[in-house]
Amino acid sequence: MSRLDTIHGVLDTHGKLGSAAATVPAGADLFAHGMTSHASVNVMLALEDAFEIEFPDELLTKATFGTIEAIAAAVDALSPVAA
């Protein structure tokens, strides 16, 4: 499974989006697509488990989880091996 497929799966399971994550443009605002602040915390926790990473305090912002692009960039930056 690719990094993006894993991110889409996490968003589909925990993001509370109004449509499948794969149909949301990578740069689109996930909060405008239905994700709540509570759901973003669940997304963060699921991403940590899926990628075996830990988000540092400075990345615990709405911007980090605001788009699929931003999530992918954060995961890439925190992953010990580039996906």
PDB file of N, CA, C and O in Angstrom:
ATOM      1  N   MET A   1       0.863  -1.183   0.000  1.00  0.00           N
ATOM      2  CA  MET A   1       0.000   0.000   0.000  1.00  0.00           C
ATOM      3  C   MET A   1       0.903   1.238   0.000  1.00  0.00           C
ATOM      4  O   MET A   1       1.874   1.306   0.754  1.00  0.00           O
ATOM      5  N   SER A   2       0.579   2.200  -0.839  1.00  0.00           N
ATOM      6  CA  SER A   2       1.391   3.408  -0.920  1.00  0.00           C
ATOM      7  C   SER A   2       1.104   4.340   0.254  1.00  0.00           C
ATOM      8  O   SER A   2       0.099   4.206   0.951  1.00  0.00           O
ATOM      9  N   ARG A   3       2.009   5.279   0.448  1.00  0.00           N
ATOM     10  CA  ARG A   3       1.837   6.282   1.503  1.00  0.00           C
ATOM     11  C   ARG A   3       0.499   6.990   1.335  1.00  0.00           C
ATOM     12  O   ARG A   3      -0.240   7.164   2.304  1.00  0.00           O
ATOM     13  N   LEU A   4       0.185   7.399   0.104  1.00  0.00           N
ATOM     14  CA  LEU A   4      -1.058   8.130  -0.139  1.00  0.00           C
ATOM     15  C   LEU A   4      -2.282   7.242   0.114  1.00  0.00           C
ATOM     16  O   LEU A   4      -3.286   7.706   0.654  1.00  0.00           O
ATOM     17  N   ASP A   5      -2.197   5.976  -0.274  1.00  0.00           N
ATOM     18  CA  ASP A   5      -3.306   5.056   0.006  1.00  0.00           C
ATOM     19  C   ASP A   5      -3.532   4.916   1.511  1.00  0.00           C
ATOM     20  O   ASP A   5      -4.672   4.859   1.971  1.00  0.00           O
ATOM     21  N   THR A   6      -2.449   4.862   2.266  1.00  0.00           N
ATOM     22  CA  THR A   6      -2.562   4.759   3.723  1.00  0.00           C
ATOM     23  C   THR A   6      -3.198   6.016   4.298  1.00  0.00           C
ATOM     24  O   THR A   6      -4.067   5.932   5.165  1.00  0.00           O
ATOM     25  N   ILE A   7      -2.770   7.178   3.822  1.00  0.00           N
ATOM     26  CA  ILE A   7      -3.363   8.444   4.288  1.00  0.00           C
ATOM     27  C   ILE A   7      -4.851   8.477   3.948  1.00  0.00           C
ATOM     28  O   ILE A   7      -5.669   8.843   4.792  1.00  0.00           O
ATOM     29  N   HIS A   8      -5.207   8.102   2.733  1.00  0.00           N
ATOM     30  CA  HIS A   8      -6.628   8.067   2.343  1.00  0.00           C
ATOM     31  C   HIS A   8      -7.404   7.121   3.256  1.00  0.00           C
ATOM     32  O   HIS A   8      -8.508   7.449   3.692  1.00  0.00           O
ATOM     33  N   GLY A   9      -6.840   5.961   3.544  1.00  0.00           N
ATOM     34  CA  GLY A   9      -7.516   5.004   4.415  1.00  0.00           C
ATOM     35  C   GLY A   9      -7.745   5.545   5.814  1.00  0.00           C
ATOM     36  O   GLY A   9      -8.813   5.355   6.395  1.00  0.00           O
ATOM     37  N   VAL A  10      -6.737   6.223   6.353  1.00  0.00           N
ATOM     38  CA  VAL A  10      -6.873   6.838   7.682  1.00  0.00           C
ATOM     39  C   VAL A  10      -7.965   7.905   7.643  1.00  0.00           C
ATOM     40  O   VAL A  10      -8.800   7.976   8.544  1.00  0.00           O
ATOM     41  N   LEU A  11      -7.957   8.725   6.609  1.00  0.00           N
ATOM     42  CA  LEU A  11      -8.976   9.774   6.504  1.00  0.00           C
ATOM     43  C   LEU A  11     -10.365   9.175   6.334  1.00  0.00           C
ATOM     44  O   LEU A  11     -11.328   9.675   6.916  1.00  0.00           O
ATOM     45  N   ASP A  12     -10.482   8.111   5.547  1.00  0.00           N
ATOM     46  CA  ASP A  12     -11.788   7.471   5.373  1.00  0.00           C
ATOM     47  C   ASP A  12     -12.306   6.893   6.687  1.00  0.00           C
ATOM     48  O   ASP A  12     -13.505   6.953   6.963  1.00  0.00           O
ATOM     49  N   THR A  13     -11.418   6.341   7.489  1.00  0.00           N
ATOM     50  CA  THR A  13     -11.818   5.707   8.746  1.00  0.00           C
ATOM     51  C   THR A  13     -12.053   6.724   9.864  1.00  0.00           C
ATOM     52  O   THR A  13     -12.988   6.572  10.650  1.00  0.00           O
ATOM     53  N   HIS A  14     -11.212   7.758   9.940  1.00  0.00           N
ATOM     54  CA  HIS A  14     -11.233   8.646  11.102  1.00  0.00           C
ATOM     55  C   HIS A  14     -11.570  10.112  10.795  1.00  0.00           C
ATOM     56  O   HIS A  14     -11.860  10.878  11.714  1.00  0.00           O
ATOM     57  N   GLY A  15     -11.537  10.507   9.527  1.00  0.00           N
ATOM     58  CA  GLY A  15     -11.656  11.919   9.182  1.00  0.00           C
ATOM     59  C   GLY A  15     -13.051  12.498   9.148  1.00  0.00           C
ATOM     60  O   GLY A  15     -13.216  13.718   9.162  1.00  0.00           O
ATOM     61  N   LYS A  16     -14.064  11.641   9.104  1.00  0.00           N
ATOM     62  CA  LYS A  16     -15.460  12.094   9.042  1.00  0.00           C
ATOM     63  C   LYS A  16     -15.717  12.998   7.849  1.00  0.00           C
ATOM     64  O   LYS A  16     -16.499  13.945   7.930  1.00  0.00           O
ATOM     65  N   LEU A  17     -15.044  12.695   6.728  1.00  0.00           N
ATOM     66  CA  LEU A  17     -15.236  13.486   5.511  1.00  0.00           C
ATOM     67  C   LEU A  17     -16.575  13.138   4.878  1.00  0.00           C
ATOM     68  O   LEU A  17     -17.111  12.048   5.077  1.00  0.00           O
ATOM     69  N   GLY A  18     -17.100  14.081   4.116  1.00  0.00           N
ATOM     70  CA  GLY A  18     -18.380  13.867   3.452  1.00  0.00           C
ATOM     71  C   GLY A  18     -18.283  12.972   2.229  1.00  0.00           C
ATOM     72  O   GLY A  18     -19.307  12.536   1.702  1.00  0.00           O
ATOM     73  N   SER A  19     -17.077  12.692   1.772  1.00  0.00           N
ATOM     74  CA  SER A  19     -16.867  11.818   0.623  1.00  0.00           C
ATOM     75  C   SER A  19     -15.557  11.070   0.822  1.00  0.00           C
ATOM     76  O   SER A  19     -14.790  11.374   1.735  1.00  0.00           O
ATOM     77  N   ALA A  20     -15.308  10.093  -0.037  1.00  0.00           N
ATOM     78  CA  ALA A  20     -14.085   9.304   0.064  1.00  0.00           C
ATOM     79  C   ALA A  20     -12.865  10.206  -0.097  1.00  0.00           C
ATOM     80  O   ALA A  20     -12.847  11.096  -0.947  1.00  0.00           O
ATOM     81  N   ALA A  21     -11.861   9.968   0.717  1.00  0.00           N
ATOM     82  CA  ALA A  21     -10.664  10.808   0.694  1.00  0.00           C
ATOM     83  C   ALA A  21     -10.003  10.824  -0.681  1.00  0.00           C
ATOM     84  O   ALA A  21      -9.449  11.846  -1.087  1.00  0.00           O
ATOM     85  N   ALA A  22     -10.053   9.709  -1.399  1.00  0.00           N
ATOM     86  CA  ALA A  22      -9.432   9.635  -2.721  1.00  0.00           C
ATOM     87  C   ALA A  22     -10.088  10.585  -3.722  1.00  0.00           C
ATOM     88  O   ALA A  22      -9.495  10.912  -4.751  1.00  0.00           O
ATOM     89  N   THR A  23     -11.317  11.030  -3.422  1.00  0.00           N
ATOM     90  CA  THR A  23     -12.009  11.950  -4.334  1.00  0.00           C
ATOM     91  C   THR A  23     -11.780  13.415  -3.964  1.00  0.00           C
ATOM     92  O   THR A  23     -12.196  14.313  -4.696  1.00  0.00           O
ATOM     93  N   VAL A  24     -11.126  13.657  -2.837  1.00  0.00           N
ATOM     94  CA  VAL A  24     -10.861  15.021  -2.379  1.00  0.00           C
ATOM     95  C   VAL A  24      -9.525  15.471  -2.982  1.00  0.00           C
ATOM     96  O   VAL A  24      -8.517  14.782  -2.825  1.00  0.00           O
ATOM     97  N   PRO A  25      -9.508  16.615  -3.667  1.00  0.00           N
ATOM     98  CA  PRO A  25      -8.239  17.098  -4.219  1.00  0.00           C
ATOM     99  C   PRO A  25      -7.190  17.269  -3.119  1.00  0.00           C
ATOM    100  O   PRO A  25      -7.513  17.677  -2.004  1.00  0.00           O
ATOM    101  N   ALA A  26      -5.940  16.957  -3.438  1.00  0.00           N
ATOM    102  CA  ALA A  26      -4.858  16.957  -2.448  1.00  0.00           C
ATOM    103  C   ALA A  26      -4.702  18.297  -1.739  1.00  0.00           C
ATOM    104  O   ALA A  26      -4.292  18.328  -0.579  1.00  0.00           O
ATOM    105  N   GLY A  27      -5.016  19.389  -2.399  1.00  0.00           N
ATOM    106  CA  GLY A  27      -4.866  20.701  -1.796  1.00  0.00           C
ATOM    107  C   GLY A  27      -6.138  21.276  -1.198  1.00  0.00           C
ATOM    108  O   GLY A  27      -6.144  22.410  -0.720  1.00  0.00           O
ATOM    109  N   ALA A  28      -7.219  20.497  -1.222  1.00  0.00           N
ATOM    110  CA  ALA A  28      -8.511  20.983  -0.711  1.00  0.00           C
ATOM    111  C   ALA A  28      -8.535  20.973   0.815  1.00  0.00           C
ATOM    112  O   ALA A  28      -7.903  20.131   1.453  1.00  0.00           O
ATOM    113  N   ASP A  29      -9.265  21.910   1.382  1.00  0.00           N
ATOM    114  CA  ASP A  29      -9.419  22.050   2.826  1.00  0.00           C
ATOM    115  C   ASP A  29     -10.250  20.885   3.369  1.00  0.00           C
ATOM    116  O   ASP A  29     -11.439  20.774   3.071  1.00  0.00           O
ATOM    117  N   LEU A  30      -9.627  20.028   4.157  1.00  0.00           N
ATOM    118  CA  LEU A  30     -10.329  18.872   4.709  1.00  0.00           C
ATOM    119  C   LEU A  30     -11.420  19.279   5.686  1.00  0.00           C
ATOM    120  O   LEU A  30     -12.420  18.576   5.830  1.00  0.00           O
ATOM    121  N   PHE A  31     -11.236  20.402   6.356  1.00  0.00           N
ATOM    122  CA  PHE A  31     -12.255  20.872   7.296  1.00  0.00           C
ATOM    123  C   PHE A  31     -13.503  21.330   6.544  1.00  0.00           C
ATOM    124  O   PHE A  31     -14.618  21.192   7.045  1.00  0.00           O
ATOM    125  N   ALA A  32     -13.314  21.873   5.345  1.00  0.00           N
ATOM    126  CA  ALA A  32     -14.450  22.249   4.506  1.00  0.00           C
ATOM    127  C   ALA A  32     -15.166  21.006   3.972  1.00  0.00           C
ATOM    128  O   ALA A  32     -16.330  21.078   3.577  1.00  0.00           O
ATOM    129  N   HIS A  33     -14.472  19.874   3.962  1.00  0.00           N
ATOM    130  CA  HIS A  33     -15.052  18.607   3.507  1.00  0.00           C
ATOM    131  C   HIS A  33     -15.629  17.796   4.656  1.00  0.00           C
ATOM    132  O   HIS A  33     -15.986  16.633   4.472  1.00  0.00           O
ATOM    133  N   GLY A  34     -15.724  18.395   5.839  1.00  0.00           N
ATOM    134  CA  GLY A  34     -16.427  17.742   6.943  1.00  0.00           C
ATOM    135  C   GLY A  34     -15.590  17.322   8.139  1.00  0.00           C
ATOM    136  O   GLY A  34     -16.147  16.938   9.167  1.00  0.00           O
ATOM    137  N   MET A  35     -14.265  17.385   8.034  1.00  0.00           N
ATOM    138  CA  MET A  35     -13.458  16.960   9.176  1.00  0.00           C
ATOM    139  C   MET A  35     -13.600  17.970  10.313  1.00  0.00           C
ATOM    140  O   MET A  35     -13.594  19.181  10.088  1.00  0.00           O
ATOM    141  N   THR A  36     -13.726  17.462  11.517  1.00  0.00           N
ATOM    142  CA  THR A  36     -13.828  18.308  12.707  1.00  0.00           C
ATOM    143  C   THR A  36     -12.486  18.313  13.437  1.00  0.00           C
ATOM    144  O   THR A  36     -11.597  17.525  13.113  1.00  0.00           O
ATOM    145  N   SER A  37     -12.343  19.182  14.401  1.00  0.00           N
ATOM    146  CA  SER A  37     -11.127  19.206  15.217  1.00  0.00           C
ATOM    147  C   SER A  37     -10.942  17.880  15.940  1.00  0.00           C
ATOM    148  O   SER A  37      -9.829  17.361  16.020  1.00  0.00           O
ATOM    149  N   HIS A  38     -12.034  17.333  16.465  1.00  0.00           N
ATOM    150  CA  HIS A  38     -11.965  16.040  17.148  1.00  0.00           C
ATOM    151  C   HIS A  38     -11.518  14.954  16.180  1.00  0.00           C
ATOM    152  O   HIS A  38     -10.676  14.126  16.525  1.00  0.00           O
ATOM    153  N   ALA A  39     -12.070  14.951  14.979  1.00  0.00           N
ATOM    154  CA  ALA A  39     -11.677  13.954  13.980  1.00  0.00           C
ATOM    155  C   ALA A  39     -10.203  14.114  13.605  1.00  0.00           C
ATOM    156  O   ALA A  39      -9.520  13.122  13.350  1.00  0.00           O
ATOM    157  N   SER A  40      -9.709  15.354  13.570  1.00  0.00           N
ATOM    158  CA  SER A  40      -8.306  15.559  13.205  1.00  0.00           C
ATOM    159  C   SER A  40      -7.364  14.946  14.247  1.00  0.00           C
ATOM    160  O   SER A  40      -6.276  14.481  13.905  1.00  0.00           O
ATOM    161  N   VAL A  41      -7.776  14.947  15.502  1.00  0.00           N
ATOM    162  CA  VAL A  41      -6.968  14.296  16.545  1.00  0.00           C
ATOM    163  C   VAL A  41      -6.943  12.789  16.301  1.00  0.00           C
ATOM    164  O   VAL A  41      -5.894  12.156  16.422  1.00  0.00           O
ATOM    165  N   ASN A  42      -8.084  12.220  15.962  1.00  0.00           N
ATOM    166  CA  ASN A  42      -8.139  10.792  15.662  1.00  0.00           C
ATOM    167  C   ASN A  42      -7.310  10.451  14.422  1.00  0.00           C
ATOM    168  O   ASN A  42      -6.661   9.407  14.369  1.00  0.00           O
ATOM    169  N   VAL A  43      -7.338  11.338  13.428  1.00  0.00           N
ATOM    170  CA  VAL A  43      -6.513  11.156  12.228  1.00  0.00           C
ATOM    171  C   VAL A  43      -5.036  11.165  12.619  1.00  0.00           C
ATOM    172  O   VAL A  43      -4.268  10.311  12.176  1.00  0.00           O
ATOM    173  N   MET A  44      -4.648  12.121  13.440  1.00  0.00           N
ATOM    174  CA  MET A  44      -3.251  12.223  13.875  1.00  0.00           C
ATOM    175  C   MET A  44      -2.807  10.947  14.586  1.00  0.00           C
ATOM    176  O   MET A  44      -1.734  10.418  14.294  1.00  0.00           O
ATOM    177  N   LEU A  45      -3.610  10.456  15.502  1.00  0.00           N
ATOM    178  CA  LEU A  45      -3.265   9.238  16.239  1.00  0.00           C
ATOM    179  C   LEU A  45      -3.168   8.027  15.308  1.00  0.00           C
ATOM    180  O   LEU A  45      -2.266   7.201  15.448  1.00  0.00           O
ATOM    181  N   ALA A  46      -4.090   7.929  14.367  1.00  0.00           N
ATOM    182  CA  ALA A  46      -4.070   6.814  13.418  1.00  0.00           C
ATOM    183  C   ALA A  46      -2.867   6.907  12.484  1.00  0.00           C
ATOM    184  O   ALA A  46      -2.283   5.882  12.132  1.00  0.00           O
ATOM    185  N   LEU A  47      -2.490   8.112  12.080  1.00  0.00           N
ATOM    186  CA  LEU A  47      -1.300   8.298  11.245  1.00  0.00           C
ATOM    187  C   LEU A  47      -0.041   7.885  12.011  1.00  0.00           C
ATOM    188  O   LEU A  47       0.852   7.245  11.457  1.00  0.00           O
ATOM    189  N   GLU A  48       0.016   8.257  13.279  1.00  0.00           N
ATOM    190  CA  GLU A  48       1.169   7.859  14.097  1.00  0.00           C
ATOM    191  C   GLU A  48       1.295   6.340  14.138  1.00  0.00           C
ATOM    192  O   GLU A  48       2.396   5.802  14.018  1.00  0.00           O
ATOM    193  N   ASP A  49       0.176   5.652  14.307  1.00  0.00           N
ATOM    194  CA  ASP A  49       0.199   4.187  14.336  1.00  0.00           C
ATOM    195  C   ASP A  49       0.568   3.609  12.970  1.00  0.00           C
ATOM    196  O   ASP A  49       1.392   2.699  12.876  1.00  0.00           O
ATOM    197  N   ALA A  50      -0.043   4.137  11.923  1.00  0.00           N
ATOM    198  CA  ALA A  50       0.150   3.584  10.577  1.00  0.00           C
ATOM    199  C   ALA A  50       1.586   3.744  10.086  1.00  0.00           C
ATOM    200  O   ALA A  50       2.125   2.857   9.424  1.00  0.00           O
ATOM    201  N   PHE A  51       2.202   4.882  10.415  1.00  0.00           N
ATOM    202  CA  PHE A  51       3.538   5.177   9.898  1.00  0.00           C
ATOM    203  C   PHE A  51       4.635   5.032  10.954  1.00  0.00           C
ATOM    204  O   PHE A  51       5.811   5.255  10.666  1.00  0.00           O
ATOM    205  N   GLU A  52       4.247   4.658  12.178  1.00  0.00           N
ATOM    206  CA  GLU A  52       5.199   4.517  13.279  1.00  0.00           C
ATOM    207  C   GLU A  52       6.028   5.799  13.458  1.00  0.00           C
ATOM    208  O   GLU A  52       7.258   5.777  13.501  1.00  0.00           O
ATOM    209  N   ILE A  53       5.303   6.897  13.559  1.00  0.00           N
ATOM    210  CA  ILE A  53       5.905   8.218  13.760  1.00  0.00           C
ATOM    211  C   ILE A  53       5.244   8.870  14.955  1.00  0.00           C
ATOM    212  O   ILE A  53       4.264   8.352  15.489  1.00  0.00           O
ATOM    213  N   GLU A  54       5.784  10.018  15.379  1.00  0.00           N
ATOM    214  CA  GLU A  54       5.161  10.817  16.428  1.00  0.00           C
ATOM    215  C   GLU A  54       5.212  12.271  15.999  1.00  0.00           C
ATOM    216  O   GLU A  54       6.279  12.805  15.698  1.00  0.00           O
ATOM    217  N   PHE A  55       4.053  12.903  15.973  1.00  0.00           N
ATOM    218  CA  PHE A  55       3.994  14.313  15.606  1.00  0.00           C
ATOM    219  C   PHE A  55       4.495  15.160  16.767  1.00  0.00           C
ATOM    220  O   PHE A  55       3.952  15.071  17.868  1.00  0.00           O
ATOM    221  N   PRO A  56       5.522  15.981  16.547  1.00  0.00           N
ATOM    222  CA  PRO A  56       5.990  16.873  17.608  1.00  0.00           C
ATOM    223  C   PRO A  56       4.987  18.008  17.825  1.00  0.00           C
ATOM    224  O   PRO A  56       4.157  18.299  16.964  1.00  0.00           O
ATOM    225  N   ASP A  57       5.083  18.630  18.977  1.00  0.00           N
ATOM    226  CA  ASP A  57       4.141  19.697  19.337  1.00  0.00           C
ATOM    227  C   ASP A  57       4.017  20.765  18.262  1.00  0.00           C
ATOM    228  O   ASP A  57       2.920  21.263  18.006  1.00  0.00           O
ATOM    229  N   GLU A  58       5.141  21.126  17.624  1.00  0.00           N
ATOM    230  CA  GLU A  58       5.088  22.214  16.640  1.00  0.00           C
ATOM    231  C   GLU A  58       4.285  21.852  15.389  1.00  0.00           C
ATOM    232  O   GLU A  58       3.909  22.740  14.624  1.00  0.00           O
ATOM    233  N   LEU A  59       4.018  20.567  15.173  1.00  0.00           N
ATOM    234  CA  LEU A  59       3.200  20.166  14.026  1.00  0.00           C
ATOM    235  C   LEU A  59       1.740  19.903  14.404  1.00  0.00           C
ATOM    236  O   LEU A  59       0.931  19.553  13.544  1.00  0.00           O
ATOM    237  N   LEU A  60       1.409  20.067  15.654  1.00  0.00           N
ATOM    238  CA  LEU A  60       0.030  19.843  16.095  1.00  0.00           C
ATOM    239  C   LEU A  60      -0.794  21.102  15.860  1.00  0.00           C
ATOM    240  O   LEU A  60      -1.248  21.764  16.793  1.00  0.00           O
ATOM    241  N   THR A  61      -0.970  21.407  14.574  1.00  0.00           N
ATOM    242  CA  THR A  61      -1.716  22.599  14.169  1.00  0.00           C
ATOM    243  C   THR A  61      -2.786  22.212  13.151  1.00  0.00           C
ATOM    244  O   THR A  61      -2.724  21.154  12.524  1.00  0.00           O
ATOM    245  N   LYS A  62      -3.751  23.084  13.009  1.00  0.00           N
ATOM    246  CA  LYS A  62      -4.804  22.855  12.019  1.00  0.00           C
ATOM    247  C   LYS A  62      -4.204  22.786  10.619  1.00  0.00           C
ATOM    248  O   LYS A  62      -4.668  22.007   9.787  1.00  0.00           O
ATOM    249  N   ALA A  63      -3.187  23.586  10.354  1.00  0.00           N
ATOM    250  CA  ALA A  63      -2.562  23.605   9.032  1.00  0.00           C
ATOM    251  C   ALA A  63      -1.932  22.260   8.678  1.00  0.00           C
ATOM    252  O   ALA A  63      -1.987  21.844   7.521  1.00  0.00           O
ATOM    253  N   THR A  64      -1.341  21.580   9.644  1.00  0.00           N
ATOM    254  CA  THR A  64      -0.704  20.285   9.389  1.00  0.00           C
ATOM    255  C   THR A  64      -1.708  19.260   8.892  1.00  0.00           C
ATOM    256  O   THR A  64      -1.368  18.403   8.077  1.00  0.00           O
ATOM    257  N   PHE A  65      -2.940  19.340   9.375  1.00  0.00           N
ATOM    258  CA  PHE A  65      -3.958  18.361   9.034  1.00  0.00           C
ATOM    259  C   PHE A  65      -5.050  18.952   8.137  1.00  0.00           C
ATOM    260  O   PHE A  65      -6.115  18.357   7.972  1.00  0.00           O
ATOM    261  N   GLY A  66      -4.780  20.114   7.567  1.00  0.00           N
ATOM    262  CA  GLY A  66      -5.791  20.824   6.784  1.00  0.00           C
ATOM    263  C   GLY A  66      -5.991  20.324   5.376  1.00  0.00           C
ATOM    264  O   GLY A  66      -7.073  20.484   4.812  1.00  0.00           O
ATOM    265  N   THR A  67      -4.964  19.717   4.791  1.00  0.00           N
ATOM    266  CA  THR A  67      -5.067  19.188   3.435  1.00  0.00           C
ATOM    267  C   THR A  67      -4.327  17.852   3.361  1.00  0.00           C
ATOM    268  O   THR A  67      -3.487  17.550   4.208  1.00  0.00           O
ATOM    269  N   ILE A  68      -4.640  17.076   2.363  1.00  0.00           N
ATOM    270  CA  ILE A  68      -3.928  15.820   2.157  1.00  0.00           C
ATOM    271  C   ILE A  68      -2.462  16.120   1.839  1.00  0.00           C
ATOM    272  O   ILE A  68      -1.574  15.392   2.283  1.00  0.00           O
ATOM    273  N   GLU A  69      -2.203  17.176   1.079  1.00  0.00           N
ATOM    274  CA  GLU A  69      -0.818  17.578   0.782  1.00  0.00           C
ATOM    275  C   GLU A  69      -0.036  17.857   2.054  1.00  0.00           C
ATOM    276  O   GLU A  69       1.101  17.409   2.199  1.00  0.00           O
ATOM    277  N   ALA A  70      -0.645  18.600   2.979  1.00  0.00           N
ATOM    278  CA  ALA A  70       0.036  18.955   4.232  1.00  0.00           C
ATOM    279  C   ALA A  70       0.290  17.716   5.083  1.00  0.00           C
ATOM    280  O   ALA A  70       1.352  17.581   5.691  1.00  0.00           O
ATOM    281  N   ILE A  71      -0.678  16.823   5.125  1.00  0.00           N
ATOM    282  CA  ILE A  71      -0.496  15.586   5.884  1.00  0.00           C
ATOM    283  C   ILE A  71       0.647  14.774   5.284  1.00  0.00           C
ATOM    284  O   ILE A  71       1.509  14.283   6.013  1.00  0.00           O
ATOM    285  N   ALA A  72       0.656  14.632   3.974  1.00  0.00           N
ATOM    286  CA  ALA A  72       1.701  13.856   3.299  1.00  0.00           C
ATOM    287  C   ALA A  72       3.079  14.471   3.549  1.00  0.00           C
ATOM    288  O   ALA A  72       4.048  13.747   3.779  1.00  0.00           O
ATOM    289  N   ALA A  73       3.168  15.793   3.504  1.00  0.00           N
ATOM    290  CA  ALA A  73       4.449  16.470   3.748  1.00  0.00           C
ATOM    291  C   ALA A  73       4.927  16.220   5.172  1.00  0.00           C
ATOM    292  O   ALA A  73       6.113  15.983   5.399  1.00  0.00           O
ATOM    293  N   ALA A  74       4.003  16.272   6.134  1.00  0.00           N
ATOM    294  CA  ALA A  74       4.374  16.027   7.528  1.00  0.00           C
ATOM    295  C   ALA A  74       4.814  14.585   7.722  1.00  0.00           C
ATOM    296  O   ALA A  74       5.810  14.326   8.398  1.00  0.00           O
ATOM    297  N   VAL A  75       4.085  13.649   7.139  1.00  0.00           N
ATOM    298  CA  VAL A  75       4.449  12.234   7.248  1.00  0.00           C
ATOM    299  C   VAL A  75       5.826  12.014   6.631  1.00  0.00           C
ATOM    300  O   VAL A  75       6.661  11.322   7.213  1.00  0.00           O
ATOM    301  N   ASP A  76       6.067  12.595   5.463  1.00  0.00           N
ATOM    302  CA  ASP A  76       7.366  12.446   4.803  1.00  0.00           C
ATOM    303  C   ASP A  76       8.490  12.995   5.674  1.00  0.00           C
ATOM    304  O   ASP A  76       9.556  12.388   5.785  1.00  0.00           O
ATOM    305  N   ALA A  77       8.244  14.147   6.290  1.00  0.00           N
ATOM    306  CA  ALA A  77       9.268  14.780   7.118  1.00  0.00           C
ATOM    307  C   ALA A  77       9.583  13.964   8.377  1.00  0.00           C
ATOM    308  O   ALA A  77      10.705  13.997   8.882  1.00  0.00           O
ATOM    309  N   LEU A  78       8.586  13.238   8.872  1.00  0.00           N
ATOM    310  CA  LEU A  78       8.750  12.490  10.122  1.00  0.00           C
ATOM    311  C   LEU A  78       9.127  11.029   9.924  1.00  0.00           C
ATOM    312  O   LEU A  78       9.549  10.362  10.868  1.00  0.00           O
ATOM    313  N   SER A  79       8.978  10.537   8.714  1.00  0.00           N
ATOM    314  CA  SER A  79       9.262   9.125   8.454  1.00  0.00           C
ATOM    315  C   SER A  79      10.763   8.898   8.353  1.00  0.00           C
ATOM    316  O   SER A  79      11.461   9.645   7.668  1.00  0.00           O
ATOM    317  N   PRO A  80      11.259   7.873   9.031  1.00  0.00           N
ATOM    318  CA  PRO A  80      12.686   7.596   8.983  1.00  0.00           C
ATOM    319  C   PRO A  80      13.170   7.204   7.588  1.00  0.00           C
ATOM    320  O   PRO A  80      14.313   7.476   7.220  1.00  0.00           O
ATOM    321  N   VAL A  81      12.297   6.565   6.820  1.00  0.00           N
ATOM    322  CA  VAL A  81      12.624   6.188   5.443  1.00  0.00           C
ATOM    323  C   VAL A  81      11.562   6.779   4.546  1.00  0.00           C
ATOM    324  O   VAL A  81      10.370   6.562   4.762  1.00  0.00           O
ATOM    325  N   ALA A  82      11.983   7.525   3.541  1.00  0.00           N
ATOM    326  CA  ALA A  82      11.008   8.144   2.624  1.00  0.00           C
ATOM    327  C   ALA A  82      10.172   7.068   1.961  1.00  0.00           C
ATOM    328  O   ALA A  82      10.684   6.038   1.524  1.00  0.00           O
ATOM    329  N   ALA A  83       8.867   7.331   1.896  1.00  0.00           N
ATOM    330  CA  ALA A  83       7.953   6.361   1.279  1.00  0.00           C
ATOM    331  C   ALA A  83       7.896   6.557  -0.216  1.00  0.00           C
ATOM    332  O   ALA A  83       7.180   5.833  -0.907  1.00  0.00           O
TER     333      ALA A  83
END
